[in-house]
């Protein structure tokens, strides 16, 4: 017993000595740590001052009462003007990158004539690296950002940076500090592409297509990787953008964004239909085979066209049953790494989902361990869903952002297809 007590006393004494030692070390190192932090902050401020020179603060999001500019973009944090260097320096921050958790913080320097002097990333929580030539591609650009291309494989981050820079330009332009640069017709048509043909682009707005060579009236174009159609840049005396889909759609737009299909030459439209048929793969047989698993036994689907549709829906059918008409759709959204997912829906006459099937919800699941998914329950959740009741939360898969986004896109697109086909817009 005495030995046990002695051991306990020795242990207590040892712990007391160790604690005193830790306290002593902390008492010794704390001032050093504090001094190092102070010096680091001074160095940061000195570097910022050197970069800004004799700049005058025009806008500070944290001090709006001291600001002389009106700024609506949340990405713009500070704006400085330097008369001696004739430049504006903007601090930008965006959460629209790949992770959406930590901001991408940027410093944008623009000269008084509206051209970018430099763009640098100050901090980022992104897990994917940008290419070495992406940031330098901004240098010398005006507000059109005509020569800046999104980076394949890092489209969310590069798109977030480009959008933040665009916000910076718009802030300077809207406050009358310089005029907006005029965009050429080719750039206007390129920027129009994701707006009128969402089936061709991923959620970040980057084109997911195979380039097509010039042919006849078409000066080139893209074939959507998900089979949702082809986009053609027409140059036959007038520059136009044509969107052609496997569901019978041919729509033409001028550089101002106006739909000019009705006034277009019939021969041009037929030429574009023919070009699209030559380049677009016919996947209807494989889609029908997959649909048999979710349609009533003995059902005979009839293919239908939806001319005004240009999203990720690649096939549409009606099915007559004793209970009424069913509407079947195949949708091909872009999932993880922009790979194409295959999703099938059957809707009843009211627009409610009566059956649902997806070939694979989590692409490359062997690489993921953080997602949680009861697949049977997830699929069952779609039954009875309508355009009015659907929300983005219904497609959420924790830890699998890309799959969640893809399912949200596919579901919204199918409801849009049903509305166009039946006239029931919800």
Secondary structure in CASP SS format (residue, H / E / C, confidence):
PFRMAT SS
TARGET T0000
AUTHOR 0000-0000-0000
METHOD secondary structure of the structure
MODEL  1
X C 1.00
X H 1.00
X H 1.00
X H 1.00
X H 1.00
X H 1.00
X H 1.00
X H 1.00
X H 1.00
X H 1.00
X H 1.00
X H 1.00
X H 1.00
X H 1.00
X H 1.00
X H 1.00
X H 1.00
X H 1.00
X H 1.00
X H 1.00
X H 1.00
X H 1.00
X H 1.00
X H 1.00
X H 1.00
X H 1.00
X H 1.00
X H 1.00
X H 1.00
X H 1.00
X H 1.00
X H 1.00
X H 1.00
X H 1.00
X H 1.00
X H 1.00
X H 1.00
X H 1.00
X H 1.00
X H 1.00
X H 1.00
X H 1.00
X H 1.00
X H 1.00
X H 1.00
X H 1.00
X H 1.00
X H 1.00
X H 1.00
X H 1.00
X H 1.00
X H 1.00
X C 1.00
X C 1.00
X C 1.00
X E 1.00
X E 1.00
X E 1.00
X E 1.00
X E 1.00
X C 1.00
X C 1.00
X C 1.00
X H 1.00
X H 1.00
X H 1.00
X C 1.00
X C 1.00
X C 1.00
X C 1.00
X C 1.00
X C 1.00
X C 1.00
X C 1.00
X C 1.00
X E 1.00
X E 1.00
X E 1.00
X E 1.00
X E 1.00
X E 1.00
X E 1.00
X C 1.00
X C 1.00
X C 1.00
X C 1.00
X E 1.00
X E 1.00
X E 1.00
X E 1.00
X E 1.00
X E 1.00
X E 1.00
X E 1.00
X C 1.00
X C 1.00
X C 1.00
X C 1.00
X C 1.00
X C 1.00
X C 1.00
X C 1.00
X C 1.00
X E 1.00
X E 1.00
X E 1.00
X E 1.00
X E 1.00
X E 1.00
X E 1.00
X E 1.00
X C 1.00
X C 1.00
X C 1.00
X C 1.00
X E 1.00
X E 1.00
X E 1.00
X E 1.00
X E 1.00
X E 1.00
X E 1.00
X E 1.00
X C 1.00
X C 1.00
X C 1.00
X C 1.00
X C 1.00
X C 1.00
X C 1.00
X C 1.00
X H 1.00
X H 1.00
X H 1.00
X H 1.00
X H 1.00
X C 1.00
X C 1.00
X C 1.00
X C 1.00
X C 1.00
X C 1.00
X C 1.00
X C 1.00
X C 1.00
X C 1.00
X C 1.00
X C 1.00
X C 1.00
X C 1.00
X C 1.00
X C 1.00
X C 1.00
X C 1.00
X H 1.00
X H 1.00
X H 1.00
X H 1.00
X H 1.00
X H 1.00
X H 1.00
X H 1.00
X H 1.00
X H 1.00
X H 1.00
X H 1.00
X H 1.00
X H 1.00
X H 1.00
X H 1.00
X H 1.00
X H 1.00
X H 1.00
X H 1.00
X C 1.00
X C 1.00
X C 1.00
X C 1.00
X C 1.00
X C 1.00
X C 1.00
X C 1.00
X C 1.00
X C 1.00
X H 1.00
X H 1.00
X H 1.00
X H 1.00
X H 1.00
X H 1.00
X H 1.00
X H 1.00
X H 1.00
X H 1.00
X H 1.00
X H 1.00
X C 1.00
X H 1.00
X H 1.00
X H 1.00
X E 1.00
X C 1.00
X C 1.00
X C 1.00
X C 1.00
X C 1.00
X E 1.00
X C 1.00
X E 1.00
X E 1.00
X E 1.00
X E 1.00
X C 1.00
X C 1.00
X E 1.00
X C 1.00
X C 1.00
X E 1.00
X E 1.00
X E 1.00
X E 1.00
X E 1.00
X E 1.00
X E 1.00
X C 1.00
X C 1.00
X C 1.00
X C 1.00
X C 1.00
X E 1.00
X E 1.00
X E 1.00
X E 1.00
X E 1.00
X E 1.00
X C 1.00
X C 1.00
X C 1.00
X E 1.00
X E 1.00
X E 1.00
X E 1.00
X E 1.00
X E 1.00
X C 1.00
X C 1.00
X C 1.00
X C 1.00
X C 1.00
X E 1.00
X E 1.00
X E 1.00
X E 1.00
X E 1.00
X C 1.00
X C 1.00
X C 1.00
X C 1.00
X E 1.00
X C 1.00
X C 1.00
X C 1.00
X C 1.00
X C 1.00
X C 1.00
X H 1.00
X H 1.00
X H 1.00
X H 1.00
X H 1.00
X H 1.00
X H 1.00
X H 1.00
X H 1.00
X H 1.00
X H 1.00
X H 1.00
X H 1.00
X H 1.00
X C 1.00
X C 1.00
X C 1.00
X C 1.00
X H 1.00
X H 1.00
X H 1.00
X H 1.00
X H 1.00
X H 1.00
X H 1.00
X H 1.00
X C 1.00
X C 1.00
X C 1.00
X C 1.00
X C 1.00
X C 1.00
X C 1.00
X C 1.00
X C 1.00
X C 1.00
X E 1.00
X E 1.00
X C 1.00
X C 1.00
X C 1.00
X C 1.00
X C 1.00
X C 1.00
X C 1.00
X C 1.00
X C 1.00
X E 1.00
X E 1.00
X E 1.00
X E 1.00
X E 1.00
X E 1.00
X E 1.00
X E 1.00
X E 1.00
X C 1.00
X C 1.00
X E 1.00
X E 1.00
X E 1.00
X E 1.00
X E 1.00
X E 1.00
X E 1.00
X E 1.00
X C 1.00
X C 1.00
X E 1.00
X C 1.00
X H 1.00
X H 1.00
X H 1.00
X C 1.00
X E 1.00
X C 1.00
X C 1.00
X E 1.00
X E 1.00
X E 1.00
X E 1.00
X E 1.00
X C 1.00
X C 1.00
X C 1.00
X C 1.00
X C 1.00
X E 1.00
X E 1.00
X E 1.00
X E 1.00
X E 1.00
X E 1.00
X C 1.00
X C 1.00
X C 1.00
X C 1.00
X C 1.00
X C 1.00
X H 1.00
X H 1.00
X H 1.00
X C 1.00
X C 1.00
X C 1.00
X C 1.00
X C 1.00
X C 1.00
X C 1.00
X H 1.00
X H 1.00
X H 1.00
X H 1.00
X H 1.00
X H 1.00
X C 1.00
X C 1.00
X C 1.00
X C 1.00
X C 1.00
X C 1.00
X C 1.00
X C 1.00
X C 1.00
X C 1.00
X C 1.00
X H 1.00
X H 1.00
X H 1.00
X H 1.00
X C 1.00
X C 1.00
X C 1.00
X C 1.00
X C 1.00
X H 1.00
X H 1.00
X H 1.00
X H 1.00
X H 1.00
X H 1.00
X H 1.00
X H 1.00
X H 1.00
X H 1.00
X H 1.00
X H 1.00
X H 1.00
X H 1.00
X H 1.00
X H 1.00
X H 1.00
X H 1.00
X H 1.00
X H 1.00
X H 1.00
X H 1.00
X C 1.00
X C 1.00
X C 1.00
X C 1.00
END
